[in-house]
């Protein structure tokens, strides 16, 4: 498909998209991740003030007005010092930078930080190696609806390797210009109409010093005339990436519901960005979490849902843009990145297991036209096509759109398995005024395919071929998923913001499955399969409303960012199914299929409605510039209404009410700029919805965590590392009442203790890495039936991952990238009641890709040594794919 054809297709499709939105009229949530305007503006005459140019550094503090009287309107303080001894007061007004532009000049390129309050700013500049670094305290990148964190231009002009603009921390913008062989020449100018302008000179425009020249500098006619590094009609590409082109993401909203640097969060949180997903050719988005220490994805219900074990605790509550979402459909075609918050998160998200939570952040509209298409073909008849279109719908760019469409059809190394997936996600962003943004997002997903629960746990099943299927070829599961989100974001001022979102989700599924168990006929080879289960028209509906009020203020020299929130949620699940109909055993060594169920089938209808009200308050306190406190709490009120009807019997009902307070407090101390030491305490809760023999409701299960850690940044913030140690205790776990076995008592307790290390970023230009390692001791500490000391199921004692890529930066092979990695998981038990050990595994992957201009081709080799290994579904063994090859070709512009 040619570039012109795709552009024309995208132009037509965006109007079809508008028409579809009018018809569907589904609410949606989105936050803008815009690309910059790459327009060439007519250059205004600038009054420039040169920075002190290295190596002629000066420690003299000078006012701009002292340098040139004509610019006395600027009140910027320039300091040339490797380490500022007296940084500006961080407690003043935080000035918002609302845009960044890159314009070519005859000298090189100018970077414009758009703000109307440039006169209030101070600039601290220094050099480090070949880098020019300028910090602007009391500022913040605040683009409309943007979740982008870094603005980067690679090799924009001769002699300049890279230019980046980023939120260095919550109240500082950092501008970094990296030269190829020396510190670049950068000048500052002030424009009341545009803001701060950093003028970067190209190598061609800088006069090289002559040997002891005696020529007076006042004779410009004898100087070499500067050569334009860029034609006047060609824009310099400054791409808003949100670190999408790197492995290191410095900010996240999952941990605090505000854009906060990871280094300021007293809790371990890891982000898997788009670049890792692309380099590893991840086709099932849950696999991205294999890069995170202490996290193991589970294969889920028949391979159609995504659950996770995090720090020893199985969690089925996933988030999508901060909303709890169904784990039945987490297809990743529209996922921008994956954020994993480890440890209790009930302080912001309510009833969630204490191990942690996974949050999928979806792709949002861009303010510049963007068109991309990708085709992937692989082993076992795997085919996948996807398009990603975005841009403005109006000339004033107040109305933006994004549309992701994907289709996947695949076979499997497993016998009789086939599936296909279709996903479409339109997003609209509308900005009626400078301070108000409306976002609407709709997602529809359809999945059709075989139902496969894998193999029962047992040594004899490990001897079978990994292709062996012990159900019936007619087993299937079909799922339809819809989600709509609407968000209103309004800024009353620079210090007060209101964000309100409403989400509607529905999941509808049908399935039939049979499953062999661990019991055998006397022949020792025919596994009993028992009953067949048929789910008909099961539906789950979820309504959620979240409102956050975010305010910034000072109490003396102490800065606060206060979050006050309210969440109302109702989840309804109706599950009618047929159970019974005994089916014949199956010979596991020589299976014969086609058995039909015999005997009576019983209709069972289970219904659950859970209503939740949560109120939360959080304060991010900057006590000193290097000492930060995070304190918060949430109170939840949960009402559960359950019903069950079996056969012709009467409907039984049970109601439960729970309330719980979930606090969190943490402290971050930064003794030097790249190091953060932190400690935190947090709690979580999960309702038990059960009663004792005497009719008393069981208290919710509670999780309590203590965590300490170190967060470090290296190579001028290109590489980050987190080392964390934690201790989690979960109490009030229901166990069987020894005196009344049909009832429970909440005396169970489990503990999880461990150490984790996560590293991500760029070591050298072109050399990226993401790695992790962990030790985890998760065990039963109190129980009536399970032996004390037994490990928690699906929890390895240790694990490690390493993935690295290198892209050639120059020469004829520029754009060629090699990558590879290992994924190690230690042995673990599949279940606690009848423990079976799942063997450890070490999978090795490799990749090669080449990109030229806007085209990219890639080959990924997964499990290159054809290792036989297994994951679990929480009980069953799930054989994993042997050697798999995926080839893809993509284009974007």
Phi, psi and omega in degrees: 000127182285162180298319181294321180296316182294323178296314179298320177298316180296322180296317179291322185292329182293330177283326171298326179297317179299316180298319180295322179296319179297320180289316184284315181046055178258138178289156180207156175252139175204156170228132189291134170240078190283152164269159184284153169295125178255036181283147175266106178272148175297127185289134176271151174300125185250139171269105189262146175236111183289139167294156172298119190269120176300147010271009181276070183283148177227146178258007181284132177273123184231142171278144178299327181294337178284340183273313179221116180302334185290351180241036179295351177286340180272134179240058182255137181258120180256126179234123176256104186201133179300324181222104180299128180275331183231080181296152179300157179298127180273000185267000182283189180294135178271116181275134181269126171266114190265358179189161176224133178232156175232118180241137176285149177227172176294337180271330184168259181208147175242136178254122185251121172263107189280120177200148177269000184238037180298332182292342181273355192267155172240147181234130177244119182240152179204174176237149177214109184064236178263016186251135166264127184233128177235123176257136180240094182294162178058036176225163181205136172287118182226070177285151180301123174059025187262137170249015182282147185244333184223139177245121192227138171233119182264126180049055183289329182214169181297133176088353181245121180281317185198147172235129178229147172231126186211158169285103181294317170212193187299335186227028180214130171261137178242131174251124181236128176239118183256122177271161181285316183233349182207171178293128183289162177268123183228134176239152179249135171228159184238128177234120180297337180276331186246319180127216179275135181236119175260113180264119182252125182271140176280165180297328182288337185264354180263122180291126179284137182294137176268163183287110175049052180291136178257005180293125178299136180293348183277005181251084184296337183294342180263002181270152176292130180287137179294145177255128178300134179275343182218141176296147186296341181258013179244122181285153171275131184276111174245107191263129173277119190243335188057033184063024179294334181268012179224177180261347185253117178251121186275343186233159177202151177253351185295321187284334186228354186063016171226158178286104185233133175303139180301329182291345181259007183256122182277052181197149181283127177217131181239143182238128175258106186279175183300325183296322177293317179301320181287315183295324180273358181050057181282118181260338172245114194300334179298334180295342179298330183287351175296342179280355186253134180295142176075008182241130176231117175288139175260151185288344173079183186290102179065018183082008185250004178223164183237113173241165183219146167256119182236119181053035175095355184242130180280128184234122176257359180269104179258160178242148172229108185056036176090353178260137173299131185230162179295140176273004181279342182211100178235049177297140193257018183298328182252019181268125179278318179200166181238127180246131181242111176264117185262141185098175182303136180230016180296340181299334178243336190237008173078223190282099182216144179301153189286351183291325181148187184215149177250128182240121178266120179261123186268164180287141184236164184299150177248150183275351175245147181303136181216129179225133180215147177217146182214141175232129180235132178230138183207186181300158177059041175057046179267127177223135179211132175234145182210145171233149180223112183238141180201163177150186179276148175259347178229158183296327181278000176061025174277341180240117183240159178220162167210140182223120174246127177229134180214148175221136181226135176227128186211147167265206183197161170287347177277141181298139172067012184264136175204144177209157170218148186227136174232136181218136175221132184223099172269144179225136177237134173237128180233131181239090183293334178214174183297330186254359184234135179226135176244136180230137178228127181227135177230140179224131174234131178226140179228131181227127179233135178173181180290157178250122187222113179265006177083219184240149175295156178285127180168148184299324183296330182285338177290342179276350182281155171300145182292348178276350188294129181244127186249013171263215176241143181304337181277355178298136181210166171213126179244136182226137169239131183232135175226143178213132175230138182222136175236135182227135172244124180236118182230133176254113177289327177200183178294343184247003182220125184224140175240128179231123181229131183226144176233132184232138175233129179227146175216141177231133183228126183216155174225142176200159172226132175209153171236157183207130175287147178253194182267356179268147185235157167294166180304339181288349177077007182227346180260107182278134178289140180245349172063237189262160171256144181240132179234116174262125181241120173057042174288136181223144178230128179236139183224126177241130183216138177231124178237134177228126180238135172246120185244122180231144177242134180201168179241144167243097188068234180269002183262126181264142181234145165233106188260135177239122176240124186225155177226134176230130173241130183216142173224127179239129180237130179230120178244120186232091172272130178214158177254132184229139179126214179061068182313140180237149188295152175299167180230137178285113186289339181267334179216072188292143172239122186260169177107008179294149179241145181292147176234165178085174184289151176242133184252133175274128176236137179233117178246136179226140179221133172231122182241123178248130184231136170237123180232134177237129184224151180221134182219142177228122173260112190249125174262095181290314173224171180299337181240016180224117187228140183242135174239121181222138180193168178201154179222139175245125181246141173239118187238126176240126182240130179241114184244145177219152178211137175223126181241121180060226181267008182289173179285156176282128177258141182235148175214138181237142179225143177232131178226150170221147183205146175251130183238106181264164171209136175217136181209155182229136177238128177237129182244091183297325172225165189307314185273004184241132173235123173257134183219158174214144182209158175227133181209159181226157178222173178208153174218123178298148180263334178051052179210161178233159174279177179301328180274002177090007179277131179292138177287139175295154177300150171290136183241138175247137179232127181235140167244129183222138172230154181189175178230131173244129184231153176231139184229165174053054178056046174072012179280337182233134179234154179217144177230124175245120186229144172234138186217159176219114182243134173235125177250125184242177179060037178275128181296135173228160183295133177288117183296337181267339180218087193294346177276000182232171183236159169229148187262072178245000182286150179210140175228156179231149176221122181229144181186176177230137182226146176227129176230134181227136179205142175146203185240121180280310176228162178307120181092345182254106182249155182210144167221126187214158179204159175201150182204155167238133182220128177243095181246122188210163177280125179255337175210136176191157179274334185236327180275132181300136177296135182101347180290138183292155175286147185292148177060028182238109178284149178287331179207159179195163181200150175221152175210123175226130181217148178224152172226129178247127179296131190266340183206170180091188183293336182262014179304133181099350178277129184232138175243145179210162177190163181193167176232148180227107183250131175230128179287173180291158181202164180267146182279331179204162185267327185292322179223076193297133172232134184273122174275125185298153175290164182212152176225100182266140180240130179239161176212159181206151173218138180213161178217131177234139180218125186054241183254015179253147176216134175235141185215149171233127178241134179242113182253136182058057188293340177263012175055046181290140174265112183212169189223144162255187178228166172251022185096348175203306182284155174273135181241106178301139180258162190295142172287200179308125182230136179241131177235128175243138182221151173224135185218157177219143177212146176198000000 
